[in-house]
Amino acid sequence: TSITIPDSVISIGNNAFYSCTGLTSIKISNNVEIIGNYTFSNCRSLTSITIPYSAISIGNYALSDCTGLTSIKISNNVTSIGNYAFSSCTGLKNITIPNSVTTIGDYAFSSCTGLTSITIPINVASIGNSTFSGCKNLTHVSIGKVLNSINWTSFCLNTGITHVNISAGVTYISNSIFYNCKSL
């Protein structure tokens, strides 16, 4: 039900704790730099996680389908959030993406139906395809200044979005970005 990753660990590999459905808490040491693909995917009883200060990368599907996850704290060293990293975390209500993040992958937060607002930090240069698609309770989106492209269907099917603030730095808005955002 719980695990502590010791200080000697610097990388957690792919599928390391995949589908550990009884896992409720995890303490990751501050020396972990890389969280691999599918590392905690489908750990449905996990309620919160802190990505350590040393971490620079969150892998593809790293925490996807963690439906019990309600909060995530990402350290200020993380620069990359992988494809589907937090997709279908339906219980997720709060996430702060730090300014260190420069890339958010495809479908990274798709179908996170508990999210109500999101701020894309000032250093994010690229939002992947369908990154926030299907977040039906998302009502407010604020997009940072460095972002120069918003990719295909990034916010589509978000019927709750009522307000979007796009900064002057954005130079390209892709196809179907706000498709079916009926409340916008």
C-alpha positions as CSV (number, residue, x, y, z in Angstrom):
1,T,0.0,0.0,0.0
2,S,2.9,2.4,0.5
3,I,6.5,2.7,-0.7
4,T,9.5,4.9,-0.1
5,I,12.0,5.2,-2.9
6,P,15.5,5.5,-1.2
7,D,18.0,8.3,-1.9
8,S,20.2,5.9,-3.8
9,V,17.7,5.8,-6.7
10,I,18.2,8.3,-9.5
11,S,15.8,6.8,-12.1
12,I,12.6,4.9,-11.9
13,G,12.2,2.7,-15.0
14,N,9.3,2.0,-17.3
15,N,6.4,0.1,-15.9
16,A,8.1,-0.1,-12.5
17,F,4.8,0.2,-10.5
18,Y,2.3,-0.3,-13.3
19,S,-1.2,-1.3,-12.1
20,C,-0.3,-1.4,-8.4
21,T,-3.9,-0.8,-7.6
22,G,-3.4,-1.0,-3.8
23,L,-0.7,1.6,-3.7
24,T,-2.0,4.6,-1.7
25,S,1.1,6.6,-1.0
26,I,4.6,6.9,-2.3
27,K,7.6,8.9,-1.2
28,I,10.1,9.6,-4.0
29,S,13.6,10.6,-2.9
30,N,14.9,14.0,-3.9
31,N,17.6,12.2,-6.0
32,V,15.2,10.8,-8.6
33,E,15.8,12.6,-11.9
34,I,13.7,10.5,-14.4
35,I,10.3,9.0,-13.9
36,G,9.9,6.5,-16.8
37,N,7.1,5.6,-19.1
38,Y,4.0,4.0,-17.4
39,T,5.9,4.1,-14.0
40,F,2.8,4.6,-11.9
41,S,0.1,4.2,-14.6
42,N,-3.2,2.6,-13.4
43,C,-2.3,3.0,-9.7
44,R,-5.9,3.9,-9.0
45,S,-5.7,4.2,-5.2
46,L,-2.8,6.7,-5.2
47,T,-4.2,10.0,-4.0
48,S,-1.3,12.4,-4.1
49,I,2.3,12.5,-5.4
50,T,5.2,15.0,-5.2
51,I,7.6,15.0,-8.1
52,P,11.0,15.6,-6.5
53,Y,13.2,18.6,-7.0
54,S,15.8,16.7,-8.9
55,A,13.4,15.3,-11.4
56,I,13.7,16.8,-14.9
57,S,11.4,14.5,-16.9
58,I,8.0,12.9,-16.4
59,G,7.7,10.0,-18.9
60,N,4.9,9.0,-21.2
61,Y,1.8,7.6,-19.4
62,A,3.8,8.0,-16.1
63,L,0.7,8.5,-14.0
64,S,-2.1,7.9,-16.5
65,D,-5.3,6.4,-15.2
66,C,-4.5,7.2,-11.6
67,T,-8.2,8.0,-11.0
68,G,-7.8,8.5,-7.2
69,L,-5.1,11.1,-7.7
70,T,-6.5,14.5,-6.5
71,S,-3.3,16.6,-6.3
72,I,0.1,16.7,-7.9
73,K,3.1,18.8,-6.9
74,I,5.7,19.1,-9.7
75,S,9.1,20.5,-8.7
76,N,10.6,23.5,-10.3
77,N,13.3,21.4,-12.2
78,V,10.9,19.5,-14.4
79,T,11.3,20.6,-18.0
80,S,9.2,18.0,-19.9
81,I,5.8,16.4,-19.2
82,G,5.4,13.3,-21.5
83,N,2.6,12.2,-23.7
84,Y,-0.4,11.0,-21.8
85,A,1.5,11.6,-18.5
86,F,-1.6,12.4,-16.5
87,S,-4.4,11.4,-18.9
88,S,-7.6,10.1,-17.4
89,C,-6.7,11.2,-13.9
90,T,-10.4,11.9,-13.3
91,G,-10.0,12.9,-9.7
92,L,-7.3,15.4,-10.3
93,K,-8.6,18.8,-9.1
94,N,-5.4,20.8,-8.7
95,I,-2.1,21.0,-10.5
96,T,0.5,23.7,-10.7
97,I,2.8,23.4,-13.7
98,P,6.1,25.1,-12.8
99,N,7.8,27.7,-14.9
100,S,10.6,25.3,-15.6
101,V,8.4,23.2,-17.9
102,T,9.0,24.0,-21.6
103,T,7.2,21.1,-23.3
104,I,3.8,19.5,-22.5
105,G,3.2,16.3,-24.5
106,D,0.3,15.0,-26.5
107,Y,-2.8,14.1,-24.4
108,A,-0.8,14.9,-21.2
109,F,-3.9,15.9,-19.3
110,S,-6.7,14.6,-21.6
111,S,-9.9,13.5,-19.9
112,C,-8.9,14.9,-16.5
113,T,-12.5,15.8,-15.8
114,G,-11.9,17.1,-12.3
115,L,-9.7,20.0,-13.5
116,T,-11.5,23.4,-13.4
117,S,-8.7,25.8,-14.3
118,I,-5.2,25.6,-15.8
119,T,-2.4,28.1,-16.2
120,I,0.2,27.3,-18.9
121,P,3.5,28.7,-17.5
122,I,5.5,31.4,-19.2
123,N,8.3,29.2,-20.5
124,V,6.2,26.5,-22.2
125,A,7.0,26.7,-25.9
126,S,4.8,23.9,-27.1
127,I,1.5,22.3,-26.1
128,G,1.0,18.9,-27.7
129,N,-2.0,17.6,-29.6
130,S,-5.2,17.1,-27.5
131,T,-3.3,18.0,-24.3
132,F,-6.3,19.1,-22.4
133,S,-9.1,17.6,-24.6
134,G,-12.0,16.1,-22.8
135,C,-11.5,18.1,-19.6
136,K,-15.2,18.8,-19.5
137,N,-15.1,20.8,-16.2
138,L,-12.3,23.1,-17.2
139,T,-13.7,26.6,-17.2
140,H,-10.6,28.9,-17.3
141,V,-7.4,28.7,-19.4
142,S,-4.5,31.1,-19.2
143,I,-1.8,30.6,-21.8
144,G,1.8,32.0,-21.1
145,K,3.9,34.4,-23.1
146,V,6.6,32.2,-24.7
147,L,4.2,29.7,-26.2
148,N,4.4,30.0,-30.0
149,S,2.1,27.1,-31.1
150,I,-1.0,25.6,-29.8
151,N,-1.4,22.2,-31.5
152,W,-4.3,20.3,-32.9
153,T,-7.4,19.9,-30.7
154,S,-5.5,21.0,-27.5
155,F,-8.7,22.0,-25.7
156,C,-11.4,20.4,-27.8
157,L,-14.5,18.8,-26.2
158,N,-14.2,21.0,-23.1
159,T,-17.8,22.1,-22.9
160,G,-17.2,24.0,-19.7
161,I,-14.6,26.5,-20.9
162,T,-16.0,30.0,-20.5
163,H,-12.8,32.1,-20.6
164,V,-9.5,31.8,-22.5
165,N,-6.6,34.3,-22.1
166,I,-4.1,33.9,-25.0
167,S,-1.0,36.0,-24.7
168,A,0.5,38.2,-27.4
169,G,3.4,35.8,-27.9
170,V,1.3,33.0,-29.5
171,T,1.9,32.9,-33.3
172,Y,0.1,29.8,-34.4
173,I,-3.3,28.3,-33.4
174,S,-3.9,24.9,-35.0
175,N,-7.0,23.2,-36.3
176,S,-9.9,22.4,-34.1
177,I,-8.2,23.8,-31.0
178,F,-11.4,24.8,-29.2
179,Y,-13.7,22.5,-31.2
180,N,-17.0,21.9,-29.4
181,C,-16.2,24.3,-26.5
182,K,-19.9,25.2,-26.3
183,S,-19.7,27.6,-23.3
184,L,-16.8,29.7,-24.6
